[in-house]
């Protein structure tokens, strides 16, 4: 998923740690003042792991990340707590925080879910994600409105939360399928999306429609233009919100935090994927501010970061800016990190999945000095 706000004299900086009090002495008197030292700007890395690599190979990679300035790994084990239990201690030993990254409402190839076709989201055109998937084959979205699907998702969350050495459970794909793709991706699918198209507007499953009708006494399947019905849109926003809030309570029972990968800022996330993350009960959000996906310029990283910070005002949620490193040159990576810092982020998260160059690592390491 801030710029250091308190300046200390260089002498104090050499002796103050994040959780200490500082004694300030003057010639005439001694005063003891408790000063909150600035939180460290955190560097995260999203990685996918599996069973095939050896412990020594993972240890070498974790040590490489740590030596190049990374503080935390977002570890995708396919929601497998056994694999997480094996690898979390190795990352911890290397000095890294571990965050258990999982696919949430999008559950491609989930062997349990695939036994229940009724759990899946359905488009306005009547296509179920169980067998007709939008955009890509790995889009297999479970309905947060189906009680058993929701129960299954939360069981996966709890399984990860129980693992020792994990700092947070990290929710990814915690939303509906893209009603609007990022504009930079549309040519890949030969699409124009100037309105909400039936094939990409979800969730018209029985579970969702019945739950909505019980609340609002109208059927979205019979609406002439459901895109302008605010209750129908808000219902879906709230289905995601309530799922996140349940996950928050669950992981906190196990003394873990909840984090999530989200779309760049709340208004955009609302519009594109039914995701209003500034209203969630959550500890940390990592908005994926992949500016090139939206045909934006580099400084948009600062704009989107600042918009998210403003929308979170008064809430305890931390924001850490997500960066897509395969598209960032070395000079642009340096600027992107600074843009995140200057606009209030608590850290930056890099999506590289083992593709980061030595030159990019050097930028990350040097930016911490």
For each residue, the residues with C-beta under 8 A, 3 or more apart:
1: 44 74 170 259 260 261 262 284 285 286 287 318 319 320 321 322 347 349
2: 5 39 41 341 344 345 346
3: 341 342 344
4: 7 38 41
5: 2 38
6: 35 36 37 38
7: 4
8: 12 13 16 35 37
9: 12 13
10: 13 14
11: 14 15
12: 8 9 15 16 22
13: 8 9 10 16
14: 10 11
15: 11 12 22
16: 8 12 13 20 22 35 37
17: 20 37
18: 37 38 39 40
19: 37
20: 16 17 37
21: 32 33 34 35
22: 12 15 16 33 34 35
23: 30 31 32 33
24: 30 31 32 33
25: 30 31
26: 29 30 31
27:
28:
29: 26
30: 23 24 25 26
31: 23 24 25 26
32: 21 23 24
33: 21 22 23 24
34: 21 22
35: 6 8 16 21 22
36: 6
37: 6 8 16 17 18 19 20
38: 4 5 6 18
39: 2 18 346
40: 18 71
41: 2 4 341 345 346 347 348 368
42: 71 72 320 346 347 348
43: 69 70 71 72 347 348 349 350 364 368
44: 1 70 71 72 73 74 99 286 320 347 348 349 350
45: 65 70 72 73 74 349 350 352 356
46: 73 74 76 101 261 349 350 351 352 353
47: 61 73 74 75 76 353 354
48: 76 353
49: 53 58 75 76 77 83 87
50: 53 78 83
51: 83
52:
53: 49 50 57 58
54: 57 58
55: 58 59 86 87 90
56: 59 60
57: 53 54 60 61
58: 49 53 54 55 61 62 87 90 91
59: 55 56 62 63 90 93 94
60: 56 57 63 64
61: 47 57 58 64 65 354
62: 58 59 65 66 73 90 91 93 94 96
63: 59 60 66 67 94
64: 60 61 67 68 361
65: 45 61 62 68 70 73 94 96
66: 62 63 70 94 95 96
67: 63 64 365
68: 64 65 361 362 364 365
69: 43 361 364 365 367 368
70: 43 44 45 65 66 73 96 350 364
71: 40 42 43 44 96 97 347
72: 42 43 44 45 96 97 98 99 167
73: 44 45 46 47 62 65 70 91 96 97 98 99
74: 1 44 45 46 47 99 101 170 259 261 286 349
75: 47 49 84 87 88 91 98 99 100 101
76: 46 47 48 49 101 102 103 172
77: 49 80 81 83 84 87 100 101 102 160
78: 50 83
79: 102 103 156 159 160
80: 77 83 84
81: 77 84 85 159 160 162 163
82: 85 86
83: 49 50 51 77 78 80 86 87
84: 75 77 80 81 87 88 98 100 160 163 166
85: 81 82 88 163 164
86: 55 82 83 89 90
87: 49 55 58 75 77 83 84 90 91 98
88: 75 84 85 91 92 98 163 164 165 166
89: 86 92 93 164 165
90: 55 58 59 62 86 87 93 94
91: 58 62 73 75 87 88 94 96 97 98 165
92: 88 89 95 96 97 98 165
93: 59 62 89 90
94: 59 62 63 65 66 90 91
95: 66 92
96: 62 65 66 70 71 72 73 91 92
97: 71 72 73 91 92 167
98: 72 73 75 84 87 88 91 92 165 166 167
99: 44 72 73 74 75 166 167 168 169 170 259
100: 75 77 84 160 161 163 166 168 169 170
101: 46 74 75 76 77 170 172 261
102: 76 77 79 156 157 160 169 170 171 172
103: 76 79 106 107 108 172 173
104: 107 153 171 172 173 174 243
105: 121 141 142 143 144 153 173 174 175 176 240 243
106: 103 138 139 140 141 142 173 177
107: 103 104 110 113 140 141 142 153
108: 103 137 138 139 140
109: 114 138 140
110: 107 113 114 140 142 152
111: 114 115
112: 115 116 152
113: 107 110 116 119 120 140 142 149 152
114: 109 110 111 130
115: 111 112
116: 112 113 119 148 149
117: 120 128 130 131
118: 146 205 206 207
119: 113 116 130 142 143 146 148 149 152
120: 113 117 128 129 130 140 141 142 143 149 205
121: 105 128 129 141 142 143 176 177 202 203 205 208
122: 126 127 128 129 143 202 203 204 205 206 208
123: 126 127 128 134 198 199 200 201 202 204
124: 198 199 201 202 204 221 226
125: 198 199
126: 122 123 204
127: 122 123 132 134 199
128: 117 120 121 122 123 131 132 205
129: 120 121 122 132 133 134 139 140 141 142 177 202
130: 114 117 119 120 140
131: 117 128
132: 127 128 129
133: 129 136 137 138 139 140
134: 123 127 129 139 177 178 199 200 202
135: 139 177 178 181 189 200
136: 133 139
137: 108 133
138: 106 108 109 133
139: 106 108 129 133 134 135 136 177
140: 106 107 108 109 110 113 120 129 130 133
141: 105 106 107 120 121 129 173 176 177 202 203
142: 105 106 107 110 113 119 120 121 129 146 149 152 153
143: 105 119 120 121 122 146 149 203 205 207 208
144: 105 149 150 153 203 239 240 242 243
145: 150 203 205 207 208 211 212 239
146: 118 119 142 143 149 150 205 207 208
147: 150 151 207
148: 116 119 151 152
149: 113 116 119 120 142 143 144 146 152 153 207
150: 144 145 146 147 153 154 243 246
151: 147 148 154 155
152: 110 112 113 119 142 148 149 155 156
153: 104 105 107 142 144 149 150 156 157 243 247
154: 150 151 157 158 243 246 247 250
155: 151 152 158 159
156: 79 102 152 153 159 160
157: 102 153 154 160 161 169 171 247 250 251
158: 154 155 161 162 250 251 254
159: 79 81 155 156 162 163
160: 77 79 81 84 100 102 156 157 163 166 169
161: 100 157 158 166 169 250 251 253 254 256
162: 81 158 159 254
163: 81 84 85 88 100 159 160 166
164: 85 88 89
165: 88 89 91 92 98
166: 84 88 98 99 100 160 161 163 169 256
167: 72 97 98 99 256 257
168: 99 100 251 256 257 258 259 283 284
169: 99 100 102 157 160 161 166 247 251 256 257 258 259
170: 1 74 99 100 101 102 259 260 261 286
171: 102 104 157 174 244 247 258 259 260 261
172: 76 101 102 103 104 260 261
173: 103 104 105 106 141 261
174: 104 105 171 240 243 244 260 261 262 275
175: 105 240 262 263 269 273 274 275
176: 105 121 141 179 202 203 236 240 273 274 275
177: 106 121 129 134 135 139 141 200 202 273
178: 134 135 181 200 272 273
179: 176 193 196 197 200 201 202 271 272 273 274
180: 193 196 200 271 272
181: 135 178 185 186 189 191 193 272
182: 185 186 272 290 293 294
183: 186 293 294 295
184: 187 292 293 294 295
185: 181 182 188 189 293
186: 181 182 183 189 191 192 193
187: 184 190
188: 185
189: 135 181 185 186
190: 187
191: 181 186
192: 186
193: 179 180 181 186 197 200
194:
195: 227
196: 179 180 200 201 226 227
197: 179 193 200 201
198: 123 124 125 201
199: 123 124 125 127 134
200: 123 134 135 177 178 179 180 193 196 197
201: 123 124 179 196 197 198 204 226 227
202: 121 122 123 124 129 134 141 176 177 179
203: 121 122 141 143 144 145 176 208 236 239
204: 122 123 124 126 201 208 209 220 221
205: 118 120 121 122 128 143 145 146 208 209
206: 118 122 209 210
207: 118 143 145 146 147 149 210 211
208: 121 122 143 145 146 203 204 205 211 212 236 239
209: 204 205 206 212 213 219 220 221
210: 206 207 213 214
211: 145 207 208 214 215 235
212: 145 208 209 215 216 220 231 232 235
213: 209 210 216 217 218 219
214: 210 211
215: 211 212 231 235
216: 212 213 231 232 235
217: 213
218: 213 222 223 229 231
219: 209 213 222 223
220: 204 209 212 223 226 229 232
221: 124 204 209
222: 218 219
223: 218 219 220 226 229 232
224:
225: 228 229
226: 124 196 201 220 223 229 232
227: 195 196 201 233
228: 225
229: 218 220 223 225 226 232 233
230: 233 234
231: 212 215 216 218 234 235
232: 212 216 220 223 226 229 235 236
233: 227 229 230 236 237 274
234: 230 231 237 238
235: 211 212 215 216 231 232 238 239
236: 176 203 208 232 233 239 240 274
237: 233 234 240 241 270 274 275 276 279
238: 234 235 241 242
239: 144 145 203 208 235 236 242 243
240: 105 144 174 175 176 236 237 243 244 274 275 276
241: 237 238 244 245 276 279 280
242: 144 238 239 245 246
243: 104 105 144 150 153 154 174 239 240 246 247
244: 171 174 240 241 247 248 258 260 280 281 282
245: 241 242 248 249 280 281
246: 150 154 242 243 249 250
247: 153 154 157 169 171 243 244 250 251 258
248: 244 245 251 252 258 280 281 282 283
249: 245 246 252 253 281
250: 154 157 158 161 246 247 253 254
251: 157 158 161 168 169 247 248 254 256 257 258
252: 248 249 255 256 257 258
253: 161 249 250
254: 158 161 162 250 251
255: 252
256: 161 166 167 168 169 251 252
257: 167 168 169 251 252 283 284
258: 168 169 171 244 247 248 251 252 281 282 283 284
259: 1 74 99 168 169 170 171 282 283 284 285 286
260: 1 170 171 172 174 244 277 280 282 284 285 286
261: 1 46 74 101 170 171 172 173 174 286 287 288 322
262: 1 174 175 269 275 277 285 286 287 288
263: 175 268 269 272 273 275 277 287 288
264: 268 269 287 288 289 290 294 304 307 308
265: 268 269 287 304 307 308 311
266: 269 270 275 276 277 278 279 307 308 311
267: 270 271 307 311
268: 263 264 265 271 272 304
269: 175 262 263 264 265 266 272 273 275 276 277
270: 237 266 267 274 275 276
271: 179 180 267 268
272: 178 179 180 181 182 263 268 269 275
273: 175 176 177 178 179 263 269
274: 175 176 179 233 236 237 240 270
275: 174 175 176 237 240 262 263 266 269 270 272
276: 237 240 241 266 269 270 279 280
277: 260 262 263 266 269 280 282 285 287
278: 266 308 311 312 315 317
279: 237 241 266 276
280: 241 244 245 248 260 276 277 285 317
281: 244 245 248 249 258
282: 244 248 258 259 260 277 285 317
283: 168 248 257 258 259 316 317 318
284: 1 168 257 258 259 260 317 318 319 320 346
285: 1 259 260 262 277 280 282 308 312 317 318 319 320
286: 1 44 74 170 259 260 261 262 319 320 321 322 349
287: 1 261 262 263 264 265 277 304 305 308 319 321 322
288: 261 262 263 264 322 324 351
289: 264 300 301 304 305 321 322 323 340
290: 182 264 293 294 322 323 324 327 351
291: 294 296 297 298 300 301 304
292: 184 295 296 324 327
293: 182 183 184 185 290 324
294: 182 183 184 264 290 291 300
295: 183 184 292
296: 291 292 300
297: 291 300
298: 291 301 332 335 336 339
299: 302 303 339
300: 289 291 294 296 297 303 304
301: 289 291 298 304 305 321 323 336 339 340
302: 299 305 306 339 340 342 343
303: 299 300 306 307 343
304: 264 265 268 287 289 291 300 301 307 308 321
305: 287 289 301 302 308 309 319 321 339 340 343 344 345
306: 302 303 309 310 343 344
307: 264 265 266 267 303 304 310 311
308: 264 265 266 278 285 287 304 305 311 312 319
309: 305 306 312 313 319 343 344 345
310: 306 307 313
311: 265 266 267 278 307 308
312: 278 285 308 309 315 317 319
313: 309 310
314:
315: 278 312
316: 283
317: 278 280 282 283 284 285 312
318: 1 283 284 285 346 347
319: 1 284 285 286 287 305 308 309 312 344 345 346
320: 1 42 44 284 285 286 345 346 347 348 349
321: 1 286 287 289 301 304 305 336 339 340 345 347 348 349
322: 1 261 286 287 288 289 290 348 349 350 351
323: 289 290 301 328 333 336 337 340 348 349 350 351
324: 288 290 292 293 327 328 351
325: 328 333 350 351 352 355 356 360
326: 352 355
327: 290 292 324
328: 323 324 325 332 333 336 360
329: 332 333
330: 333 334 357 359 360 362 363
331: 334 335
332: 298 328 329 335 336
333: 323 325 328 329 330 336 337 360 363 364
334: 330 331 337 338 363 367
335: 298 331 332 338 339
336: 298 301 321 323 328 332 333 339 340 348
337: 323 333 334 340 341 348 363 364 367
338: 334 335 341 342 367
339: 298 299 301 302 305 321 335 336 342 343
340: 289 301 302 305 321 323 336 337 343 345 347 348
341: 2 3 41 337 338 345
342: 3 302 338 339
343: 302 303 305 306 309 339 340
344: 2 3 305 306 309 319
345: 2 41 305 309 319 320 321 340 341 348
346: 2 39 41 42 284 318 319 320
347: 1 41 42 43 44 71 318 320 321 340
348: 41 42 43 44 320 321 322 323 336 337 340 345
349: 1 43 44 45 46 74 286 320 321 322 323
350: 43 44 45 46 70 322 323 325 356 364
351: 46 288 290 322 323 324 325
352: 45 46 325 326 355 356 360
353: 46 47 48
354: 47 61
355: 325 326 352
356: 45 325 350 352 360 361
357: 330 360 361
358: 361 362
359: 330 362 363
360: 325 328 330 333 352 356 357 363 364
361: 64 68 69 356 357 358 364 365
362: 68 330 358 359 365 366
363: 330 333 334 337 359 360 366 367
364: 43 68 69 70 333 337 350 360 361 367 368
365: 67 68 69 361 362 368 369
366: 362 363 369
367: 69 334 337 338 363 364
368: 41 43 69 364 365
369: 365 366
